[in-house]
Amino acid sequence: MKVRLSGDDDDVRIVAELLAEHLPAVTADRVQVGEPSAPYPNHRDGGSRRYVKVYVLKDVVHVRAEPNHTADSPAALPAARARTTGIKRRPGRGLCG
């Protein structure tokens, strides 16, 4: 799903970073958050808006990041998503914020 954050530029940036950092941990890795989009100016109000992709996983899949897996490899999808969205990986714990 795509979540829209709208408000003061700095507040929107901070909330997007907090979501990406903490949401996976408080949901036992069932919810992963992608990198926020670039800021877009709001049309009617001041400030900006950013969009954040949120992934709700039915089953948490812990996959080891192997160097020979690419982002297109189904076995490497969670690890590849972590590399492309800025989500950090803790050994033995899976993807986390």
mmCIF file of the C-alpha atoms, coordinates in Angstrom:
data_MODEL
# 
_entry.id   MODEL 
# 
loop_
_atom_site.group_PDB 
_atom_site.id 
_atom_site.type_symbol 
_atom_site.label_atom_id 
_atom_site.label_alt_id 
_atom_site.label_comp_id 
_atom_site.label_asym_id 
_atom_site.label_entity_id 
_atom_site.label_seq_id 
_atom_site.pdbx_PDB_ins_code 
_atom_site.Cartn_x 
_atom_site.Cartn_y 
_atom_site.Cartn_z 
_atom_site.occupancy 
_atom_site.B_iso_or_equiv 
_atom_site.pdbx_formal_charge 
_atom_site.auth_seq_id 
_atom_site.auth_comp_id 
_atom_site.auth_asym_id 
_atom_site.auth_atom_id 
_atom_site.pdbx_PDB_model_num 
ATOM 1  C CA . MET A 1 1  ? 0.000  0.000   0.000  1.00 0.00 ? 1  MET A CA 1 
ATOM 2  C CA . LYS A 1 2  ? 1.059  3.589   -0.380 1.00 0.00 ? 2  LYS A CA 1 
ATOM 3  C CA . VAL A 1 3  ? 0.769  5.967   2.584  1.00 0.00 ? 3  VAL A CA 1 
ATOM 4  C CA . ARG A 1 4  ? 0.652  9.727   2.119  1.00 0.00 ? 4  ARG A CA 1 
ATOM 5  C CA . LEU A 1 5  ? 2.268  11.936  4.742  1.00 0.00 ? 5  LEU A CA 1 
ATOM 6  C CA . SER A 1 6  ? 1.460  15.621  4.541  1.00 0.00 ? 6  SER A CA 1 
ATOM 7  C CA . GLY A 1 7  ? 2.567  18.592  6.635  1.00 0.00 ? 7  GLY A CA 1 
ATOM 8  C CA . ASP A 1 8  ? 5.607  20.630  7.563  1.00 0.00 ? 8  ASP A CA 1 
ATOM 9  C CA . ASP A 1 9  ? 8.635  19.520  5.487  1.00 0.00 ? 9  ASP A CA 1 
ATOM 10 C CA . ASP A 1 10 ? 10.779 18.535  8.477  1.00 0.00 ? 10 ASP A CA 1 
ATOM 11 C CA . ASP A 1 11 ? 7.913  16.825  10.319 1.00 0.00 ? 11 ASP A CA 1 
ATOM 12 C CA . VAL A 1 12 ? 7.015  14.730  7.272  1.00 0.00 ? 12 VAL A CA 1 
ATOM 13 C CA . ARG A 1 13 ? 10.649 13.691  6.816  1.00 0.00 ? 13 ARG A CA 1 
ATOM 14 C CA . ILE A 1 14 ? 11.032 12.755  10.488 1.00 0.00 ? 14 ILE A CA 1 
ATOM 15 C CA . VAL A 1 15 ? 7.802  10.727  10.604 1.00 0.00 ? 15 VAL A CA 1 
ATOM 16 C CA . ALA A 1 16 ? 8.757  8.871   7.404  1.00 0.00 ? 16 ALA A CA 1 
ATOM 17 C CA . GLU A 1 17 ? 12.147 7.998   8.915  1.00 0.00 ? 17 GLU A CA 1 
ATOM 18 C CA . LEU A 1 18 ? 10.574 6.897   12.209 1.00 0.00 ? 18 LEU A CA 1 
ATOM 19 C CA . LEU A 1 19 ? 8.095  4.648   10.395 1.00 0.00 ? 19 LEU A CA 1 
ATOM 20 C CA . ALA A 1 20 ? 10.866 2.999   8.412  1.00 0.00 ? 20 ALA A CA 1 
ATOM 21 C CA . GLU A 1 21 ? 13.023 2.574   11.497 1.00 0.00 ? 21 GLU A CA 1 
ATOM 22 C CA . HIS A 1 22 ? 10.489 1.350   14.074 1.00 0.00 ? 22 HIS A CA 1 
ATOM 23 C CA . LEU A 1 23 ? 7.379  -0.088  12.400 1.00 0.00 ? 23 LEU A CA 1 
ATOM 24 C CA . PRO A 1 24 ? 9.008  -3.403  11.424 1.00 0.00 ? 24 PRO A CA 1 
ATOM 25 C CA . ALA A 1 25 ? 10.236 -3.953  14.985 1.00 0.00 ? 25 ALA A CA 1 
ATOM 26 C CA . VAL A 1 26 ? 6.865  -3.319  16.655 1.00 0.00 ? 26 VAL A CA 1 
ATOM 27 C CA . THR A 1 27 ? 5.081  -5.605  14.176 1.00 0.00 ? 27 THR A CA 1 
ATOM 28 C CA . ALA A 1 28 ? 7.505  -8.530  14.495 1.00 0.00 ? 28 ALA A CA 1 
ATOM 29 C CA . ASP A 1 29 ? 8.770  -7.803  10.965 1.00 0.00 ? 29 ASP A CA 1 
ATOM 30 C CA . ARG A 1 30 ? 5.294  -8.343  9.439  1.00 0.00 ? 30 ARG A CA 1 
ATOM 31 C CA . VAL A 1 31 ? 5.212  -4.743  8.196  1.00 0.00 ? 31 VAL A CA 1 
ATOM 32 C CA . GLN A 1 32 ? 8.086  -3.382  6.139  1.00 0.00 ? 32 GLN A CA 1 
ATOM 33 C CA . VAL A 1 33 ? 8.420  0.237   5.069  1.00 0.00 ? 33 VAL A CA 1 
ATOM 34 C CA . GLY A 1 34 ? 10.081 1.411   1.852  1.00 0.00 ? 34 GLY A CA 1 
ATOM 35 C CA . GLU A 1 35 ? 12.056 4.584   1.399  1.00 0.00 ? 35 GLU A CA 1 
ATOM 36 C CA . PRO A 1 36 ? 9.961  7.760   1.278  1.00 0.00 ? 36 PRO A CA 1 
ATOM 37 C CA . SER A 1 37 ? 9.491  9.549   -2.023 1.00 0.00 ? 37 SER A CA 1 
ATOM 38 C CA . ALA A 1 38 ? 10.968 12.948  -2.706 1.00 0.00 ? 38 ALA A CA 1 
ATOM 39 C CA . PRO A 1 39 ? 8.934  15.775  -1.165 1.00 0.00 ? 39 PRO A CA 1 
ATOM 40 C CA . TYR A 1 40 ? 6.158  17.279  -3.286 1.00 0.00 ? 40 TYR A CA 1 
ATOM 41 C CA . PRO A 1 41 ? 4.730  20.728  -2.461 1.00 0.00 ? 41 PRO A CA 1 
ATOM 42 C CA . ASN A 1 42 ? 1.182  20.705  -1.119 1.00 0.00 ? 42 ASN A CA 1 
ATOM 43 C CA . HIS A 1 43 ? -1.301 22.415  -3.436 1.00 0.00 ? 43 HIS A CA 1 
ATOM 44 C CA . ARG A 1 44 ? -3.624 24.042  -0.897 1.00 0.00 ? 44 ARG A CA 1 
ATOM 45 C CA . ASP A 1 45 ? -1.622 24.048  2.320  1.00 0.00 ? 45 ASP A CA 1 
ATOM 46 C CA . GLY A 1 46 ? 1.956  24.894  3.102  1.00 0.00 ? 46 GLY A CA 1 
ATOM 47 C CA . GLY A 1 47 ? 4.562  22.238  3.600  1.00 0.00 ? 47 GLY A CA 1 
ATOM 48 C CA . SER A 1 48 ? 4.982  19.103  1.566  1.00 0.00 ? 48 SER A CA 1 
ATOM 49 C CA . ARG A 1 49 ? 3.789  15.568  1.111  1.00 0.00 ? 49 ARG A CA 1 
ATOM 50 C CA . ARG A 1 50 ? 5.717  12.335  0.756  1.00 0.00 ? 50 ARG A CA 1 
ATOM 51 C CA . TYR A 1 51 ? 4.583  8.882   -0.142 1.00 0.00 ? 51 TYR A CA 1 
ATOM 52 C CA . VAL A 1 52 ? 5.837  5.781   1.626  1.00 0.00 ? 52 VAL A CA 1 
ATOM 53 C CA . LYS A 1 53 ? 5.289  2.222   0.424  1.00 0.00 ? 53 LYS A CA 1 
ATOM 54 C CA . VAL A 1 54 ? 4.255  -0.117  3.208  1.00 0.00 ? 54 VAL A CA 1 
ATOM 55 C CA . TYR A 1 55 ? 4.434  -3.880  2.740  1.00 0.00 ? 55 TYR A CA 1 
ATOM 56 C CA . VAL A 1 56 ? 2.274  -6.105  4.942  1.00 0.00 ? 56 VAL A CA 1 
ATOM 57 C CA . LEU A 1 57 ? 3.659  -9.632  4.891  1.00 0.00 ? 57 LEU A CA 1 
ATOM 58 C CA . LYS A 1 58 ? 1.349  -12.603 5.469  1.00 0.00 ? 58 LYS A CA 1 
ATOM 59 C CA . ASP A 1 59 ? 4.253  -14.777 6.561  1.00 0.00 ? 59 ASP A CA 1 
ATOM 60 C CA . VAL A 1 60 ? 7.560  -13.440 7.734  1.00 0.00 ? 60 VAL A CA 1 
ATOM 61 C CA . VAL A 1 61 ? 10.274 -14.952 5.576  1.00 0.00 ? 61 VAL A CA 1 
ATOM 62 C CA . HIS A 1 62 ? 13.824 -14.789 6.853  1.00 0.00 ? 62 HIS A CA 1 
ATOM 63 C CA . VAL A 1 63 ? 16.253 -15.132 3.975  1.00 0.00 ? 63 VAL A CA 1 
ATOM 64 C CA . ARG A 1 64 ? 19.989 -14.864 4.193  1.00 0.00 ? 64 ARG A CA 1 
ATOM 65 C CA . ALA A 1 65 ? 21.456 -12.340 1.818  1.00 0.00 ? 65 ALA A CA 1 
ATOM 66 C CA . GLU A 1 66 ? 23.695 -14.342 -0.484 1.00 0.00 ? 66 GLU A CA 1 
ATOM 67 C CA . PRO A 1 67 ? 26.043 -12.379 -2.750 1.00 0.00 ? 67 PRO A CA 1 
ATOM 68 C CA . ASN A 1 68 ? 24.944 -14.297 -5.864 1.00 0.00 ? 68 ASN A CA 1 
ATOM 69 C CA . HIS A 1 69 ? 21.232 -13.437 -5.422 1.00 0.00 ? 69 HIS A CA 1 
ATOM 70 C CA . THR A 1 70 ? 19.879 -10.503 -7.365 1.00 0.00 ? 70 THR A CA 1 
ATOM 71 C CA . ALA A 1 71 ? 16.867 -8.323  -6.631 1.00 0.00 ? 71 ALA A CA 1 
ATOM 72 C CA . ASP A 1 72 ? 14.920 -10.391 -9.200 1.00 0.00 ? 72 ASP A CA 1 
ATOM 73 C CA . SER A 1 73 ? 15.638 -13.666 -7.436 1.00 0.00 ? 73 SER A CA 1 
ATOM 74 C CA . PRO A 1 74 ? 12.576 -14.805 -5.423 1.00 0.00 ? 74 PRO A CA 1 
ATOM 75 C CA . ALA A 1 75 ? 14.840 -16.227 -2.729 1.00 0.00 ? 75 ALA A CA 1 
ATOM 76 C CA . ALA A 1 76 ? 16.501 -12.856 -2.262 1.00 0.00 ? 76 ALA A CA 1 
ATOM 77 C CA . LEU A 1 77 ? 13.399 -10.659 -2.314 1.00 0.00 ? 77 LEU A CA 1 
ATOM 78 C CA . PRO A 1 78 ? 13.387 -9.646  1.391  1.00 0.00 ? 78 PRO A CA 1 
ATOM 79 C CA . ALA A 1 79 ? 17.134 -9.035  1.402  1.00 0.00 ? 79 ALA A CA 1 
ATOM 80 C CA . ALA A 1 80 ? 16.973 -7.204  -1.932 1.00 0.00 ? 80 ALA A CA 1 
ATOM 81 C CA . ARG A 1 81 ? 14.127 -5.068  -0.638 1.00 0.00 ? 81 ARG A CA 1 
ATOM 82 C CA . ALA A 1 82 ? 16.288 -4.200  2.356  1.00 0.00 ? 82 ALA A CA 1 
ATOM 83 C CA . ARG A 1 83 ? 19.115 -3.080  0.070  1.00 0.00 ? 83 ARG A CA 1 
ATOM 84 C CA . THR A 1 84 ? 16.856 -0.923  -2.099 1.00 0.00 ? 84 THR A CA 1 
ATOM 85 C CA . THR A 1 85 ? 14.759 0.634   0.673  1.00 0.00 ? 85 THR A CA 1 
ATOM 86 C CA . GLY A 1 86 ? 17.365 1.319   3.322  1.00 0.00 ? 86 GLY A CA 1 
ATOM 87 C CA . ILE A 1 87 ? 16.004 -1.289  5.734  1.00 0.00 ? 87 ILE A CA 1 
ATOM 88 C CA . LYS A 1 88 ? 18.841 -2.703  7.796  1.00 0.00 ? 88 LYS A CA 1 
ATOM 89 C CA . ARG A 1 89 ? 19.318 -6.416  8.388  1.00 0.00 ? 89 ARG A CA 1 
ATOM 90 C CA . ARG A 1 90 ? 20.267 -7.899  11.745 1.00 0.00 ? 90 ARG A CA 1 
ATOM 91 C CA . PRO A 1 91 ? 21.906 -11.350 11.630 1.00 0.00 ? 91 PRO A CA 1 
ATOM 92 C CA . GLY A 1 92 ? 19.478 -13.996 12.836 1.00 0.00 ? 92 GLY A CA 1 
ATOM 93 C CA . ARG A 1 93 ? 16.593 -11.558 13.246 1.00 0.00 ? 93 ARG A CA 1 
ATOM 94 C CA . GLY A 1 94 ? 15.523 -10.967 9.653  1.00 0.00 ? 94 GLY A CA 1 
ATOM 95 C CA . LEU A 1 95 ? 14.626 -7.569  8.286  1.00 0.00 ? 95 LEU A CA 1 
ATOM 96 C CA . CYS A 1 96 ? 14.223 -4.779  10.754 1.00 0.00 ? 96 CYS A CA 1 
ATOM 97 C CA . GLY A 1 97 ? 14.109 -1.016  10.897 1.00 0.00 ? 97 GLY A CA 1 
# 
